[in-house]
Amino acid sequence: PVLDILDSNGLQVYKYWEDRPLPVKSSNPDLPSIVYSVPGKEAVVVVTSYSKKDENVELTVDAKTLGFTGAWTAVNAETGEKIAANSGRLTFPLKTHDARVLRLTAAQN
């Protein structure tokens, strides 16, 4: 279950309406995200569309803030589909008023 992260020790939550820097940022203010992070292990990112039309989401991931010291992977938490990370950026389509849940996982050394 994707939300089992909520029971993890050391959980940090980053909400788009806070004034602090976010470890996962959307290039479009109509596509904000909330990040549930267990530093150095994994993060669950929920992206929501408040847009009036279908959009392509572009997220920039600050792996260092998430505690990821090496490689990491991103998957659609609902389908298991891998999402390619290009230079710390994730891009995918999102329909208007929809949401997408992603799981980011640090590579195991």
Backbone torsions as a table, in degrees:
resi	resn	phi	psi	omega
1	PRO	NA	132.4	-174.6
2	VAL	-66.8	-33.1	-176.8
3	LEU	-85.9	7.4	174.2
4	ASP	-64.2	-15.1	176.2
5	ILE	-60.9	-26.9	-178.1
6	LEU	-64.0	-20.7	178.9
7	ASP	-94.6	5.8	-175.2
8	SER	-80.0	141.6	173.1
9	ASN	-67.0	140.6	177.5
10	GLY	80.8	11.2	-178.7
11	LEU	-59.6	134.0	173.7
12	GLN	-121.1	137.7	-178.9
13	VAL	-118.8	129.2	178.5
14	TYR	-115.7	117.8	-178.7
15	LYS	-106.2	140.2	-174.7
16	TYR	-62.3	-21.2	-178.2
17	TRP	-88.5	-3.3	177.9
18	GLU	-77.6	159.9	-179.8
19	ASP	-87.9	-3.4	-179.8
20	ARG	-87.3	158.1	178.9
21	PRO	-61.7	142.7	179.4
22	LEU	-99.7	142.9	178.3
23	PRO	-77.5	-15.7	175.5
24	VAL	-131.2	117.4	-174.7
25	LYS	-119.3	138.0	174.8
26	SER	-91.5	144.1	176.7
27	SER	-77.6	-10.4	-176.3
28	ASN	-122.1	120.4	-179.0
29	PRO	-64.7	-16.2	176.1
30	ASP	-82.4	-0.3	-179.4
31	LEU	-127.9	64.0	-175.7
32	PRO	-76.7	166.2	-179.6
33	SER	-136.2	156.7	170.4
34	ILE	-119.6	138.6	-176.5
35	VAL	-121.2	127.2	173.1
36	TYR	-108.5	114.8	-171.5
37	SER	-125.3	135.2	165.6
38	VAL	-109.5	99.4	-171.0
39	PRO	-51.0	132.9	178.2
40	GLY	83.2	-7.7	-177.3
41	LYS	-119.4	-64.5	-175.6
42	GLU	-157.9	166.8	174.8
43	ALA	-146.7	144.7	172.4
44	VAL	-112.7	127.2	-177.6
45	VAL	-116.9	127.4	176.0
46	VAL	-112.0	118.2	178.8
47	VAL	-107.6	130.1	-178.0
48	THR	-118.9	142.1	178.4
49	SER	-102.1	120.4	169.8
50	TYR	-106.0	13.2	-177.4
51	SER	-75.4	155.8	177.6
52	LYS	-88.6	1.9	178.6
53	LYS	-149.5	164.1	175.2
54	ASP	-60.9	143.5	-175.4
55	GLU	-135.8	159.7	165.8
56	ASN	-97.2	122.1	179.9
57	VAL	-83.2	135.8	171.1
58	GLU	-126.2	112.8	179.2
59	LEU	-107.9	139.5	172.7
60	THR	-107.4	124.8	-177.1
61	VAL	-103.8	124.3	174.5
62	ASP	-93.6	87.9	-175.3
63	ALA	-59.5	-35.2	-179.5
64	LYS	-61.8	-44.8	178.7
65	THR	-63.4	-32.8	176.8
66	LEU	-77.1	-6.1	-179.9
67	GLY	82.2	13.5	178.5
68	PHE	-84.4	111.8	-176.5
69	THR	-91.7	-11.5	179.5
70	GLY	-137.4	-142.5	-178.6
71	ALA	-67.3	155.6	176.0
72	TRP	-149.1	160.6	-179.9
73	THR	-124.9	157.4	177.3
74	ALA	-129.6	135.1	176.7
75	VAL	-136.2	152.3	170.2
76	ASN	-70.4	116.8	-174.1
77	ALA	-67.2	-21.6	-179.5
78	GLU	-85.6	-36.3	-175.2
79	THR	-107.3	-18.6	-175.7
80	GLY	82.6	-1.2	-180.0
81	GLU	-66.3	130.0	177.8
82	LYS	-73.0	140.9	177.4
83	ILE	-114.1	122.7	-177.5
84	ALA	-67.1	133.9	175.9
85	ALA	-105.3	114.4	179.2
86	ASN	-109.7	109.2	-179.3
87	SER	54.6	41.1	178.1
88	GLY	78.7	13.3	179.8
89	ARG	-116.6	137.9	175.7
90	LEU	-115.8	134.3	179.9
91	THR	-132.3	133.7	179.1
92	PHE	-162.7	157.8	178.8
93	PRO	-80.4	150.4	176.2
94	LEU	-144.1	127.4	-179.7
95	LYS	-74.6	156.4	179.4
96	THR	-57.3	137.4	179.3
97	HIS	58.8	24.9	177.5
98	ASP	-105.2	176.3	176.6
99	ALA	-139.1	155.0	177.4
100	ARG	-133.3	136.0	177.7
101	VAL	-110.0	124.0	179.9
102	LEU	-115.8	147.7	173.0
103	ARG	-117.5	121.6	175.6
104	LEU	-103.9	131.8	-176.6
105	THR	-130.9	131.3	176.9
106	ALA	-73.1	141.7	176.5
107	ALA	-65.3	141.9	178.2
108	GLN	-84.5	130.2	179.8
109	ASN	-84.6	NA	NA
